[in-house]
Amino acid sequence: MYFYNVNELYRAMSPSVPLQEMIRAIRSARTQCEERGVIQRECAAIRAQFRQADNGGRSHNLAKLLYVHMLGYPAHFGQMECVRMIASPRYSEKRVGYLGAMMLLDEKQDASLLITNSIKNDLSHSNQYVQSLALCTLACMGSAEMCRDLAPEIDRLLRASNSYIKKKAALCAVHIVRKVHDLGELFVPAARSLLAEKNHGVLHGAVVLIIELCERNPETLERFRKTVPDLVQIMKGLVLSGYSPEHDVAGISDPFLQVRILRLLRILGRNNEGASDAMNDLLAQVATNTDSTKTVGNAVLYETVLTVLDIKSESGLRVLAVNILGRFLLNNDRNIRYIAMTSLQKIVGTDHNAVQRHRGTIVDCLKDQDASVKRRALELSLALVSASNIRSMMKELLLFLSSCPAELKAHAASGIFNAAERYAPSQRWHIDTILHVLTTAGGDVRDETVPNLIQLITNASELHCYTVHKLYRALLTDISQQSLVQVACWCIGEYGDLLLRGECQETEAVQVTEDDVLDALETVLQSHMSSPATRGFALTATMKLSTRITDNVDRIRSIVSIYGSCIDVELQQRAVEYNALFKKYDHMRAAVLERMPVIEKNSSGHTNGETTGEAIKDIQPAKVKQGELLLPPQPANQVCDLLDLLGGSDETLQPSPAVGAPVPGLLINTASIAGGDLLDLLGVLEPAPLAPVLTAPTVPVYEKDGVTLTLSCEKQSDTGLTVTLTASNSTESDISSFTLQAAVPKSVQLHMKAPSGDSLPARGTAKVTQMVVLNNPNKVSLKMRVRISYTSQGSAFQDTVQIDSFPGLDAAGQ
């Protein structure tokens, strides 16, 4: 009978309609409002029947409620009904009750504790299917308390004779180990004995359980390394066995069990030569005998490759693994190509030469239509670049750059720059490559590209004429690539005389007049495509040409004066200053605008799979000169925090990081910084002449986690003060990277001297002292906040202490 109206259909339904009828009524709803109405009325009927003491359709009603829950509607009122049905002796009700518990209950619900006793009773039931229901429920939603209570029962079932129960119990034990790590030792003997089973389901559960146990406990891992021969025999039986219809999947015998065993072998063989040697022959056998034409075979091969690459395998076996990944690259399935390149990316640093053999295939993947495959191919291609293949690889990468998607251009350009800087065969090739990238993707390069290229051009003095001619032609061709235009303007300003001379051996000579050059720069200044920074480059280049040409100085003066009233403040300031050079300081113009000196830049080279042949010198710590401060590398947010150490103070703070052990850092020249500036970190570099020393007792200012910091003061003058901070370590472990940082009000000048060390041995066998010189000319209320940072047992610690009183000082003096 078919109903056209949902309400009519529902009215025709009795309070105990079958599940199928309720589903049909819900699906017949034309709007969500109608659907909610049907569900609310049915839930009301179900709730009313739950209240009845003698209800023969409990499982029927709970099944309907679970369907409502699957649609996303509230069904929490059925939780207690689940508990009652689990306790029922009838299997049909118990089955629905356990299903409802898995769907409606979780470990956070108090009702879940009520079924613990029922689960324990059912685990001892004579019916294996009732035991299975209890095992599945415990594995699905068992809380830590339930796992502790029922773990002995699971261990007992692991030793049962029924294979069906043992495989369920093994997977339930996995859940218990994940919930309560301490219970892992309970299952070790049983898990070891399960490896002797013939049933594949039990073996699969046992291997999963052993993997979980080994990953949780290093001692358990050592114990299970003795099972490697047994696992090898099981795996050989799977690889060499004939056709078995029960376990065969696309011609592979139980690939699921094979993958699990290979994963366990990878864990057992990692960083262990004995275990790795025991499985080398097996891995070679699996790699050569597994069919790679099916997806199932590829899954086993991929797991084999991961195992080979993760253990201490033989070199020939690693080459075989890389060759398998190379075959994956030829597969039509993009997913397989993607995981192959992901794996090759991880090993390219250790097996560079083996991966190089597949360079052609990897480069071909740059032409793939899939964006994710292209990205992986680009990353792997950049990793394969070396001094021996730089020219051929760069051709492919530049070709890819010209047609790659917009989201990959920045990454490709950055990688090409890095590769060119490391392996450039000549400076001219290096410059040409970068200019090619700027021409192709100038809008997607990093900000530091322009200064880096300028530095490269400056150092290549014999290529100045070639470079300025090439950049001038590029500027005439396209002014939309801002990075390229900025470099071109800079070179024209610096080497415009070489451009006008027209004599260049490296490139075809082109006669360029002064008007041509000025026209090009003026086009950049007036173009709507030019950014404010690009206009600044062009205006400076125009100004510099005033000392390199003779006939058009008045035109340059006119161009500069126009921008004296520009709306852009930066450009206006440049123009006003340049006008001042023309008018008041014309006699200094030639000296001010002379050619830039060679820029020195120290950078260490890197190679892929090669040695540079140069001895690597030890990095010497930078020496701190007068007026300079060596700052240890600190995260930006820590510096900001240090500036606000005395957050409640009305005065701005003046941070002064302590100079610790020699660490490559950042040199900041403070000699030219104004005294009231925020970065005037050193304040007065030379303290006032010493007055008679007034000593004060040592007092503790910080004591936490075994680290103690004490303070003592010595008054040097009416406004001068020397504070000595002494740190000690009373714990049983050594402390490293110990540093102190201090902040005081800005009117107080602070200078931190080098500490006596940066490590605190255990049990207070040695101390670290840090002297801080303070000068308080305004005699403000003195206070200081100190930040303590150190590393102990591999963990970094940081704390702050505020010092409001300095013992031994009279109030009048400070």
C-alpha positions in Angstrom: 0.0 0.0 0.0 1.5 3.4 -1.0 0.9 6.6 0.8 1.4 10.0 -0.8 1.4 12.0 2.4 3.9 11.4 5.2 1.5 12.2 7.9 -1.1 9.8 6.5 1.7 7.2 6.3 2.7 7.7 9.9 -0.9 7.7 11.2 -1.2 4.3 9.5 1.8 3.1 11.6 1.1 1.4 14.9 3.2 2.3 17.9 5.3 -0.8 17.3 5.8 -0.5 13.5 8.7 -2.5 12.0 12.0 -0.9 11.5 11.5 -1.0 7.7 8.3 0.9 7.9 9.9 3.7 10.0 12.8 3.9 7.5 10.4 4.2 4.6 8.4 7.0 6.4 11.6 8.9 7.2 12.9 8.6 3.6 9.5 9.7 2.3 9.7 13.1 4.1 9.9 15.9 1.6 11.4 18.4 4.0 13.7 18.2 7.0 10.8 19.5 9.1 8.7 16.6 8.2 11.6 14.2 8.9 12.0 15.7 12.4 8.3 15.3 13.1 8.3 11.6 12.2 11.4 11.0 14.3 10.1 12.9 17.3 6.8 11.0 17.3 8.6 7.6 16.9 11.1 8.5 19.7 8.2 9.4 22.0 6.6 6.0 21.3 9.9 4.2 21.9 10.5 6.1 25.2 7.0 5.2 26.4 7.6 1.5 25.7 10.9 1.6 27.5 9.1 2.6 30.6 6.9 -0.5 30.5 8.0 -3.3 32.8 6.9 -6.2 30.5 8.1 -5.2 27.0 8.5 -7.9 24.5 9.8 -5.7 21.7 12.8 -4.2 23.4 15.3 -5.3 20.8 12.9 -4.1 18.1 12.6 -0.6 19.7 16.4 -0.3 20.4 17.2 -1.2 16.8 14.9 1.7 15.6 16.6 4.0 18.1 20.0 3.1 16.8 18.9 4.0 13.3 17.7 7.4 14.6 21.1 7.8 16.2 22.8 7.1 12.9 20.8 10.0 11.3 22.3 12.3 13.9 19.3 12.7 16.2 19.6 12.4 20.1 19.3 8.9 21.3 20.9 9.1 24.8 17.7 8.0 26.5 18.4 4.5 25.2 21.6 4.0 27.2 20.0 2.3 30.2 18.0 0.1 27.9 21.3 -1.1 26.4 22.5 -2.0 29.9 19.3 -4.0 30.6 19.4 -5.8 27.3 23.1 -6.8 27.8 22.1 -8.5 31.0 19.3 -10.4 29.3 19.9 -14.2 28.9 18.5 -14.1 25.3 21.1 -13.9 22.6 18.9 -11.8 20.2 18.5 -9.1 22.9 22.1 -9.3 24.1 23.3 -8.8 20.5 21.3 -5.6 20.0 22.2 -4.4 23.5 26.0 -4.8 22.9 25.6 -3.0 19.5 23.7 -0.2 21.2 26.4 0.1 23.9 29.1 0.4 21.3 27.2 3.2 19.5 25.6 5.1 22.4 28.1 4.7 25.2 31.7 5.7 25.6 34.2 5.6 28.4 33.1 9.1 29.6 29.6 7.9 30.3 28.8 6.6 33.8 26.5 4.1 32.4 29.5 2.3 30.8 30.6 1.2 34.2 27.3 -0.7 34.7 28.1 -3.2 32.0 31.5 -4.2 33.4 30.1 -7.1 35.4 27.9 -8.3 32.4 30.9 -8.3 30.1 32.9 -10.3 32.7 30.1 -12.9 32.9 29.8 -13.1 29.2 33.5 -13.6 28.7 33.1 -16.8 30.6 29.9 -17.9 28.7 29.8 -21.3 27.1 28.6 -19.8 23.8 31.5 -18.5 21.7 29.3 -15.9 20.0 28.3 -14.4 23.3 32.0 -14.2 24.3 32.7 -12.6 20.9 30.1 -9.9 21.6 31.7 -9.1 25.0 35.2 -9.0 23.4 34.1 -6.7 20.6 32.4 -4.3 23.0 35.4 -4.1 25.4 37.7 -3.5 22.4 35.5 -0.8 21.1 34.6 1.3 24.2 36.4 -0.1 27.2 37.7 2.5 29.6 40.9 2.3 31.5 39.1 1.1 34.6 37.3 -1.6 32.7 40.5 -2.7 31.1 42.2 -3.1 34.4 39.3 -5.1 35.8 38.9 -7.4 32.8 42.6 -7.8 31.6 43.0 -11.2 33.4 40.0 -12.5 31.6 41.4 -11.5 28.2 44.7 -13.1 29.1 42.8 -16.4 29.9 41.0 -16.2 26.6 44.3 -15.8 24.7 45.2 -19.3 25.9 41.8 -20.8 24.9 41.6 -23.6 22.4 39.0 -21.8 20.2 40.7 -20.0 17.3 37.7 -17.8 16.8 37.9 -16.5 20.4 41.7 -16.2 20.4 41.8 -13.8 17.4 39.1 -11.6 19.0 40.9 -11.7 22.4 44.2 -10.6 20.7 42.6 -7.6 19.2 40.9 -6.8 22.5 44.3 -7.0 24.2 45.6 -4.4 21.7 43.0 -2.0 22.9 43.9 -2.7 26.6 47.6 -2.1 25.9 46.8 1.3 24.3 44.6 2.3 27.2 46.8 1.0 30.0 50.4 0.7 29.1 51.4 -1.1 32.3 49.3 -4.1 31.4 51.4 -4.9 28.4 53.7 -7.3 30.4 50.6 -9.4 31.2 50.1 -10.3 27.5 53.7 -11.0 26.5 53.8 -14.8 27.2 50.4 -15.4 25.5 51.4 -13.2 22.5 54.6 -15.2 22.1 52.7 -18.5 22.1 50.2 -17.3 19.5 52.9 -17.3 16.8 52.8 -21.1 16.8 49.1 -21.0 15.6 48.2 -22.1 12.1 45.0 -20.1 11.9 45.8 -16.9 9.9 43.3 -14.8 11.8 45.0 -15.7 15.1 48.4 -15.0 13.6 47.2 -11.6 12.3 45.9 -10.7 15.8 49.1 -11.9 17.4 51.3 -9.9 15.1 49.2 -6.7 15.7 49.5 -7.3 19.5 53.3 -7.8 19.4 53.7 -4.6 17.3 51.8 -2.7 19.9 53.8 -4.2 22.8 57.2 -3.6 21.1 56.3 0.1 20.3 55.4 0.7 23.9 58.3 -0.9 25.8 62.0 -1.2 24.7 62.5 -4.2 27.0 59.7 -6.1 25.4 61.2 -5.2 22.0 64.4 -6.9 23.0 62.6 -10.0 24.1 60.6 -10.3 20.9 63.8 -10.0 18.8 64.3 -13.7 19.5 61.1 -14.4 17.5 62.6 -13.1 14.2 63.4 -16.7 13.0 59.8 -17.8 13.7 58.4 -14.8 11.8 60.8 -15.5 8.9 59.5 -19.0 8.7 55.9 -17.9 8.7 56.6 -15.3 6.0 58.4 -17.9 3.8 55.4 -20.2 4.1 53.2 -17.5 2.8 55.5 -16.5 0.0 56.2 -20.0 -1.2 52.9 -21.6 -0.6 50.7 -22.6 -3.5 47.2 -21.5 -4.3 44.9 -21.4 -1.2 41.4 -20.3 -2.0 40.7 -19.4 1.7 43.5 -16.8 1.8 44.3 -15.9 -1.8 43.8 -12.3 -2.9 44.6 -11.6 -6.6 47.2 -14.3 -6.6 48.9 -13.3 -3.3 48.6 -15.5 -0.3 47.0 -13.5 2.6 48.6 -10.1 1.8 47.2 -8.6 5.0 49.2 -11.0 7.1 52.3 -10.5 5.0 52.1 -6.7 5.4 51.7 -7.0 9.2 54.7 -9.4 9.5 56.9 -7.1 7.4 55.9 -4.2 9.6 56.8 -6.2 12.7 60.1 -7.3 11.1 60.9 -3.6 10.4 60.4 -2.7 14.1 62.5 -5.7 15.3 65.4 -5.1 12.8 65.7 -1.4 13.3 69.2 -0.5 14.8 70.0 -4.2 15.3 72.4 -6.0 13.0 71.7 -9.5 14.2 68.0 -9.3 13.6 68.6 -7.5 10.3 70.9 -10.3 9.0 68.3 -12.9 9.9 65.7 -11.3 7.7 67.9 -10.2 4.7 67.4 -13.4 2.7 63.6 -13.4 3.3 63.3 -9.7 2.2 65.2 -10.5 -1.0 62.9 -13.5 -1.7 59.8 -11.4 -1.2 61.1 -8.6 -3.4 61.9 -11.0 -6.3 58.9 -13.4 -6.0 56.0 -11.0 -5.5 53.9 -10.1 -8.5 54.1 -6.4 -9.2 51.3 -6.2 -11.8 48.5 -6.2 -9.2 47.8 -3.6 -6.6 47.9 -6.3 -3.9 51.4 -7.3 -4.9 52.5 -3.6 -4.9 51.3 -3.2 -1.4 53.5 -6.1 -0.2 56.4 -4.8 -2.2 56.1 -1.3 -0.8 56.1 -2.7 2.8 59.1 -4.8 1.9 60.9 -1.7 0.6 60.1 0.3 3.8 61.5 -2.6 5.8 64.7 -2.9 3.8 65.3 0.9 4.1 64.6 1.0 7.8 66.8 -1.9 9.0 70.6 -2.4 8.8 70.3 -4.2 5.4 73.0 -5.1 2.9 73.9 -2.5 0.2 72.7 -4.8 -2.6 69.3 -5.2 -0.9 69.0 -1.4 -0.6 69.7 -1.0 -4.3 67.0 -3.6 -5.0 64.6 -1.7 -2.9 65.4 1.6 -4.7 64.9 -0.2 -8.1 61.4 -1.4 -6.9 60.5 2.2 -6.2 61.9 3.1 -9.6 59.4 0.5 -11.2 56.7 2.1 -9.1 57.4 5.4 -10.9 56.5 3.8 -14.2 53.1 2.6 -12.9 50.0 4.1 -14.4 48.5 4.5 -10.9 49.3 8.0 -9.7 48.9 6.9 -6.1 51.7 4.4 -6.5 53.9 7.0 -8.2 53.3 9.4 -5.4 54.3 7.0 -2.6 57.3 6.0 -4.6 58.6 9.5 -4.8 57.8 10.1 -1.2 59.9 7.2 -0.2 62.8 8.2 -2.5 62.7 11.6 -1.0 63.4 10.1 2.4 66.5 8.1 1.3 68.0 10.4 -1.3 70.4 11.7 1.3 71.7 8.2 2.2 71.4 6.3 -1.1 72.0 9.2 -3.5 73.7 7.2 -6.2 71.1 4.5 -6.3 68.3 7.2 -6.6 70.3 9.0 -9.3 69.8 6.0 -11.7 66.1 6.8 -11.9 66.7 10.6 -12.5 65.2 10.4 -16.0 62.0 8.8 -14.8 61.7 11.3 -11.9 62.1 14.2 -14.3 59.4 12.8 -16.5 57.0 12.9 -13.6 57.3 16.8 -13.7 55.0 16.6 -16.7 52.3 14.6 -14.8 48.9 16.2 -14.8 48.4 15.6 -11.0 49.5 18.5 -8.9 50.6 16.4 -5.9 52.7 14.2 -8.1 54.3 17.3 -9.7 55.1 18.7 -6.3 56.8 15.5 -5.2 58.7 15.2 -8.5 59.9 18.8 -8.1 61.2 18.2 -4.5 62.9 15.0 -5.6 64.5 16.6 -8.7 65.9 19.4 -6.6 67.4 16.9 -4.2 69.1 15.1 -7.1 70.9 18.1 -8.4 74.7 17.8 -8.0 77.9 19.3 -9.4 78.0 16.6 -12.1 74.5 17.1 -13.5 73.8 20.7 -12.7 73.6 21.8 -16.4 71.2 19.1 -17.6 69.0 19.2 -14.5 68.8 22.9 -14.6 67.5 22.8 -18.2 64.7 20.5 -17.1 63.9 22.6 -14.0 63.8 25.9 -16.0 61.6 24.2 -18.6 59.3 23.1 -15.8 59.3 26.6 -14.3 58.0 28.1 -17.5 54.9 25.9 -17.5 54.3 24.9 -13.9 51.2 25.8 -11.9 51.2 29.2 -10.1 51.2 27.5 -6.7 54.5 25.8 -7.5 56.4 28.7 -9.0 57.7 30.1 -5.8 58.9 26.7 -4.6 60.6 25.9 -7.9 62.3 29.3 -8.1 63.6 29.0 -4.6 65.0 25.5 -5.2 66.6 26.6 -8.5 68.3 29.5 -6.7 69.7 27.2 -3.9 71.0 24.6 -6.5 72.6 27.3 -8.6 74.3 28.8 -5.6 75.7 25.5 -4.5 76.8 24.0 -7.8 77.2 26.8 -10.3 80.0 25.9 -12.7 80.8 29.5 -13.4 79.6 33.0 -12.3 78.3 33.8 -15.7 76.2 30.6 -15.8 75.0 31.5 -12.3 73.9 35.0 -13.3 72.3 33.8 -16.5 70.3 31.2 -14.6 69.0 33.6 -12.0 68.1 36.1 -14.7 66.2 33.4 -16.5 64.2 32.7 -13.4 63.5 36.3 -12.8 62.3 36.7 -16.4 60.0 33.7 -16.0 58.8 34.0 -12.5 60.0 37.3 -11.1 56.8 37.9 -9.2 57.1 34.6 -7.2 60.7 34.8 -6.0 61.7 35.4 -2.4 62.4 38.9 -1.1 66.1 38.2 -0.5 66.6 37.3 -4.2 67.3 40.9 -5.2 70.1 41.6 -2.7 71.6 38.2 -3.3 71.8 38.7 -7.0 73.2 42.2 -6.5 75.9 40.7 -4.3 76.7 38.1 -6.9 76.9 40.7 -9.7 79.1 43.0 -7.6 81.6 40.2 -6.9 81.8 39.2 -10.6 83.8 42.3 -11.7 84.7 40.9 -15.1 81.1 40.4 -15.9 79.8 43.8 -15.1 79.6 44.9 -18.7 77.9 41.7 -19.8 75.4 41.8 -17.0 74.4 45.5 -17.5 73.9 45.0 -21.2 71.8 41.9 -20.6 69.7 43.5 -17.9 69.2 46.6 -20.0 67.7 44.5 -22.9 65.5 42.6 -20.4 64.3 45.9 -19.0 63.3 47.1 -22.5 61.5 43.9 -23.1 59.4 43.5 -19.9 58.9 45.7 -16.9 56.2 43.6 -15.2 58.7 41.4 -13.3 59.5 43.6 -10.4 62.5 41.7 -9.1 64.1 41.8 -12.5 63.4 45.5 -12.9 64.9 46.3 -9.5 68.1 44.4 -10.3 68.3 46.0 -13.8 67.8 49.5 -12.3 70.5 48.9 -9.7 73.0 47.7 -12.3 72.3 50.6 -14.7 72.9 53.0 -11.9 76.1 51.3 -10.9 77.5 50.4 -14.3 75.8 52.9 -16.6 79.1 54.1 -17.9 79.9 50.5 -19.1 76.5 50.4 -20.9 77.1 53.7 -22.6 80.6 52.8 -23.7 79.1 50.0 -25.8 82.2 47.8 -25.7 81.4 44.3 -24.4 83.3 41.2 -25.4 80.9 38.7 -23.9 77.8 39.9 -25.7 76.8 41.6 -29.0 77.7 45.3 -28.8 74.7 47.6 -28.9 75.1 51.4 -29.1 73.1 52.9 -26.3 72.7 56.7 -25.8 72.2 58.6 -22.6 68.7 59.5 -23.6 67.9 55.8 -24.2 69.0 54.9 -20.7 67.1 57.8 -19.1 64.0 57.0 -21.1 64.0 53.4 -19.8 64.4 54.5 -16.2 61.7 57.2 -16.6 59.4 54.5 -18.1 59.8 52.4 -14.9 59.1 55.5 -12.7 55.9 56.3 -14.6 54.6 52.8 -15.0 51.5 51.7 -13.1 53.1 48.2 -12.8 56.0 49.5 -10.7 55.8 49.1 -7.0 57.1 51.8 -4.6 60.3 49.8 -4.0 60.9 49.5 -7.7 60.4 53.3 -8.2 62.9 53.8 -5.4 65.5 51.7 -7.3 64.8 53.6 -10.5 65.1 57.0 -8.9 68.4 56.1 -7.2 69.7 54.7 -10.5 68.8 58.0 -12.2 70.6 59.9 -9.5 73.7 57.8 -9.8 73.8 58.3 -13.5 74.4 62.0 -12.8 78.0 61.2 -12.0 78.4 58.8 -14.9 77.1 60.9 -17.8 77.9 64.4 -18.9 75.2 65.8 -21.3 72.0 65.1 -19.5 72.6 66.2 -15.9 69.9 68.9 -16.2 67.4 66.3 -17.3 68.3 64.1 -14.3 67.9 67.1 -12.0 64.4 67.8 -13.5 63.3 64.1 -13.0 64.5 64.1 -9.4 62.8 67.4 -8.6 59.4 66.1 -9.9 59.3 63.5 -7.2 60.0 65.9 -4.4 56.2 66.3 -4.0 55.4 62.6 -4.6 52.5 61.1 -2.5 54.7 58.2 -1.6 56.7 59.3 1.5 59.7 57.0 0.8 60.1 58.3 -2.8 59.5 61.9 -1.7 62.3 61.6 0.9 64.7 60.2 -1.6 63.9 63.0 -4.1 64.3 65.7 -1.4 67.7 64.4 -0.3 68.9 64.0 -3.9 67.8 67.6 -4.6 69.8 68.7 -1.6 72.9 67.0 -3.2 72.4 69.0 -6.4 72.0 72.3 -4.6 73.8 72.5 -1.2 76.2 69.6 -1.5 77.0 69.4 -5.2 80.7 69.3 -4.4 80.1 66.0 -2.5 77.8 64.4 -5.1 80.5 62.5 -6.9 81.9 61.0 -3.7 78.5 60.1 -2.3 77.3 58.5 -5.5 80.5 56.6 -6.3 80.4 52.9 -7.3 79.5 50.4 -4.5 82.5 48.4 -3.2 82.6 44.6 -3.5 80.2 43.0 -1.0 81.8 40.2 1.0 79.7 37.2 1.8 80.7 34.0 3.6 78.6 30.9 2.9 79.3 27.3 3.3 78.6 25.1 0.2 76.7 21.8 0.3 76.8 18.9 -2.1 74.4 16.0 -2.8 76.3 12.7 -2.5 79.7 14.4 -3.2 82.6 15.9 -1.4 83.9 19.3 -2.2 87.5 18.3 -1.6 88.0 21.1 0.8 88.7 20.6 4.5 85.9 21.8 6.7 87.4 24.2 9.2 86.1 24.4 12.8 83.8 27.3 13.2 85.5 29.8 15.5 83.3 31.7 17.9 82.8 35.3 17.1 84.7 37.7 19.3 82.8 40.5 20.9 84.3 43.8 20.2 83.7 47.1 22.0 80.4 48.5 20.9 79.1 45.1 19.7 76.9 42.5 21.4 76.8 38.8 20.6 73.2 37.7 20.9 72.4 34.0 21.2 69.7 32.9 18.8 66.4 33.4 20.5 62.8 33.0 19.2 61.2 36.3 18.4 58.5 35.9 21.0 61.1 35.4 23.7 62.7 38.7 22.8 59.3 40.4 23.0 58.7 38.8 26.4 62.0 40.1 27.6 61.1 43.6 26.6 58.1 43.4 28.9 59.6 41.6 31.8 58.6 44.4 34.2 55.1 44.7 32.6 53.6 46.7 35.4 56.3 49.4 35.4 55.7 52.8 34.0 59.1 52.9 32.4 60.2 51.1 29.3 62.6 48.2 29.9 66.0 47.8 28.5 66.8 44.2 27.8 70.4 42.8 28.0 70.9 39.2 27.0 73.7 37.5 28.8 76.7 36.6 26.7 77.1 32.9 27.3 79.4 30.3 25.8 80.5 31.2 22.3 77.6 30.6 20.0 77.2 31.7 16.4 74.8 34.6 16.7 74.0 38.1 15.5 76.4 41.0 15.9 74.6 44.3 16.6 76.7 47.4 16.5 75.4 49.6 19.3 78.0 52.4 18.9 75.9 54.2 16.3 72.5 53.7 18.1 71.1 56.6 20.0 71.3 56.3 23.8 67.6 56.4 24.3 66.8 54.0 21.5 65.2 50.7 22.3 68.2 48.7 21.1 70.7 50.7 23.3 71.3 47.4 25.0 74.7 48.1 26.5 74.0 51.5 27.9 77.3 52.9 29.3 80.1 50.6 28.0 82.7 51.9 30.4 81.6 52.1 34.1 82.6 55.0 36.1 85.9 54.9 38.0 85.6 52.5 40.9 84.8 53.9 44.3 85.6 52.1 47.6 83.8 48.8 47.4 80.9 48.2 49.9 80.1 44.5 50.1 76.7 43.0 51.1 75.7 39.6 52.2 74.7 37.0 49.6 70.9 36.3 49.6 68.9 33.7 47.6 66.5 35.1 45.0 65.4 31.9 43.3 65.2 28.3 44.2 63.2 25.8 42.1 63.6 22.2 40.8 67.1 22.0 42.4 68.4 25.2 40.7 69.4 28.0 43.1 70.3 31.6 42.2 71.9 33.9 44.8 72.6 37.6 44.6 75.2 39.9 46.1 75.8 43.6 45.5 78.8 45.9 45.5 78.3 49.6 45.4 80.9 51.2 43.2 79.9 54.8 43.3 77.0 57.1 44.1 75.1 55.8 41.1 77.1 52.7 40.2 76.4 49.1 41.3 77.8 45.7 40.5 75.4 42.8 41.0 76.8 39.2 41.1 74.4 36.4 40.3 75.6 32.9 41.3 73.8 29.7 40.1 74.1 26.2 41.4 72.5 22.8 40.7 71.6 20.4 43.5 69.9 17.8 41.2 71.4 14.4 40.2 71.6 15.3 36.5 73.8 17.9 34.7 72.4 21.1 33.4 73.5 22.6 30.0 72.9 25.7 28.0 72.4 27.7 31.2 71.9 31.4 30.4 70.7 34.4 32.4 69.0 37.5 30.8 68.1 40.6 32.7 65.9 43.7 32.2 65.8 47.0 34.1 64.0 50.3 33.7 65.3 52.2 30.7 66.7 55.1 32.7 69.0 52.5 34.3 72.0 51.6 32.2 72.9 47.9 32.3 75.9 45.9 31.1 76.1 42.1 31.5 79.6 40.7 31.5 80.5 37.2 30.1 79.4 34.4 32.5 81.9 32.0 34.0 80.3 29.1 32.0 77.1 27.7 30.6 76.8 24.3 32.4 76.0 23.3 35.9 77.3 19.9 37.0 75.1 17.7 39.2 75.2 17.9 43.0 76.6 21.4 43.1 80.1 20.5 42.3 80.5 23.8 40.3 78.7 27.1 40.0 78.1 29.7 37.3 78.6 33.4 38.1 77.3 36.3 36.1 78.3 39.9 36.9 75.9 42.7 36.0 77.0 46.4 36.1 74.2 48.9 36.7 74.4 52.7 36.5 71.4 54.6 37.9 72.1 58.3 37.2 68.5 59.4 37.9 68.4 57.4 41.1 65.0 55.8 40.3 63.6 53.0 42.3 65.8 50.1 41.2 64.4 46.7 40.3 65.4 44.0 37.9 63.8 40.9 36.4 66.0 37.9 35.5 65.1 35.2 33.1 66.7 31.8 33.7 66.9 29.3 30.8 68.6 25.9 30.8 68.4 22.3 29.4 68.2 19.3 31.7 67.8 15.7 30.6 66.9 16.7 27.1 64.1 19.1 28.1 64.3 22.9 28.0 63.2 24.9 31.1 62.6 28.6 31.5 61.5 30.7 34.4 61.5 34.3 35.5 62.3 36.0 38.9 61.8 39.6 39.9 64.2 41.3 42.2 62.8 44.3 44.0 65.4 44.8 46.8 69.2 44.9 46.6 70.8 44.1 50.0 73.4 46.5 51.3 72.2 49.6 49.5 70.9 52.6 51.3 67.7 54.1 50.1 69.3 57.5 49.5 71.9 56.1 47.2 69.7 54.0 45.0 
